[in-house]
Amino acid sequence: LPFQSLPTTGRSKLQNQRAVLNQQILRAVRMRAGAENLLRATNNNKVREQVLLELSFVNSDLQILKEELEGLNISVEVYQNTEETFSIPLVPLGLKETKEVDFTLPLKDFILEHYSEDGSEYEDEIADLMDLRQACRTPSRDEAGIEMLISYFLQLGYIENRFFPPTRHMGILFTWYDSFTGVPVCQQNLLLEKASILFNTGALYTQIGTRCNRQTQAGLENAVDAFQKAAGVLSYLKETFTHTPSYDMSPAMLSVLVKMMLAQAQECVFEQIGLPGIRNEFFTLVKMTQEVAKVGEVYMLVNTAMNQEPVKENIPYSWSKLAQIKSDHYKALAHYFIATILCDHELQSGDDEDQQEKALSQLYDYMPEGLMILTVLKDKVQRKQLGKSHLRKAIVYHEEALRVCGLCKKLRNIDVLQEVLTAAHKRSLLKYAQQETEDDFLSLIQAPDILPKTEHKIETIAPHFSKVKVKDFFHRLGPLTVFSAKQRWTAPRTIRIHHEAGELGFSLKGGSPVQIYCLDPVCSAASMGLKEGDYIVSVGGVDCKWHGVNEVLEKFKSVGEQPIEIEVISCQDTAASMHSKSATYSVGMQKTYSLICLAMEEDKIDQTKKVPLKLPFLSWGTKNRQKAASTLCLTSAVAGSSQIKKKLSPFTLLNTESSLY
């Protein structure tokens, strides 16, 4: 098992169960794909009946496995802080699972073919890359784990520029399992790897947020920060990788996840304000009413988004119900607070009625017919009746939250959730029972809705990749501005340089590496094959790809009048158009995924020997797009061969080629 070396913590056990479920789902999907193929191929009625029966069993099995996976996604108590708490649990995201990837042979072959260097000399760098990837499968739930994931993401930027040319695939197959459906997605595209690492970075932030101690100010501040950063990473993923072939990373799903994380941050802000205790004072309760109404509003928007297509089919049912419960619960608290204002704080002679009127008017968009804010403040009867109407509405919301919780099996088993909802319901019932029982015609008025407002605006925090310092593992290949997969070079040529009357016969220019400039066509170096524009990669057997002009000249001067050998390379000025790449993504099409998984599992590449390069299965959509409406062909941009003068970073290809996905 991929996670057998993990310590037996609750979180690692969940990840182990997730890995096992992913394998079971894969087997069921392959069986379903085979049965569907047989059903299409046969005309024998008896065989068709047997296949249809088998399909019904397989689909039932898949539904059960999906429910088990949902159970893992709602196992929120495992991720909460271990301190005794009386708070509604927060929802974390589970990490995406992946299969091992062996970079060794493809990278060594590419180094030999493209850079004309011995790939075996880079075995340590390749091993470091594979070790980092393996470690990213089980990151620690803290800032060190976040830094490691971002380090690998940045390293992938270097790897993409070094080893992944725009004209062909490298033969490295990346497999990642959908966090919600458990269905694997396989591609030879490095962008799948980069997107999945970003998703796991956001997921790890959510796990850090749920782990914070919500009984302390520092813990709640850290939780708010973690959820905002999680939302920032997921938002960046949605904007950068626009056509991901995985349900959990589709734009619609990511939009919902961003909303959910911001809602949880808003919830923690309310808890932070109320942590010292909520004083039963007029203006304090006005502020708390608006803050808690804001929490109810954002969860209502989350619940609405979760029930829209295409997200509805794949979002865990219990998450949607929990968002509905929280919306009702916090709306009930808002009505309870304003009822407390009206029932417990009669206008006294020393009170500033203008200030109270202004504060109370900010809570309402409208008042029930026949009522005015100032009149309600002054009239004891109207004040009591409006307060009781808010209490009745609070009780209705509390009862709805309890009802929904009771209907969902997964949520029904979360004890602390039941305790919080029940305690809040009883408190509202007690407050209502304490009020006078006489009713008049005003007792039939409906409590108006409360306007939400917050003084603590919650926004996404974009990831700051520049804070994580990463050194290119393959730094020895040379400056990335020159030595990249997009540029092709001749094999190094050895030129023996003779000093002629103290002159070399050429000048040098540029940064690293230096370039031949103003070459004398009749000098001895030119006769030996030196060309204008050649790059010097070695002087006297010493690698100088990172040396500047002064350093190279010093090496020439150090040998005096003695001849010296240099190695140079020439740019091959070729223009190659990138072939069309396509990604299969269709809402609610489990069948499409089963075909992808089946084809990819049966078409594994033997890493011990070279095989003819094959297009990935997802390119199937290019020539069959009229037959399969679910296949979306995304043609990439043409990549020219002109030399890139500006400095490349790990993100050079991030925006220009993210649509290849």
Secondary structure, DSSP 8 states (H G I E B T S, - for coil): -TTTTS---HHHHHHHHHHHHHHHHHHHHHHHHHHHHHHHH---HHHHHHHHHHHHHHHHHHHHHHHHHHHHHT-GGGTS-SS---S----------B-----HHHHHHHHHHHH-S-GGGGHHHHHHHHHHHHHTTS--SSHHHHHHHHHHHHHHHHHHHHH--TTS--S--EEEE-TTT--EEEES-HHHHHHHHHHHHHHHHHHHHHHS-TTSHHHHHHHHHHHHHHHHHHHHHHHH----SSGGGSHHHHHHHHHHHHHHHHHHHHHHHHTT-----HHHHHHHHHHHHHHHHHHHHHHHHHTSTTGGGTS-HHHHHHHHHHHHHHHHHHHHHHHHHHHH----TTS-HHHHHHHHHTTBS---TT--HHHHHH-HHHHHHHHHHHHHHHHHHHHHHHHHHHH-HHHHT-HHHHHHHHHHHHHHHHHHHTS-----GGGG-----B----SS--------GGGS----TTGGG--TTTSSTTSEE---EEEEE--BTTB-SSEEESSSS-EEES--TTSHHHHTT--TT-EEEEETTEE-TT--HHHHHHHHHHTTTS-EEEEEE-EE--------EEEE--TT-HHHHHHHHHHHHHT---TTS-------GGGHHHHHTTT-TTEEEE-----------S---TTTTTTTSGGG-
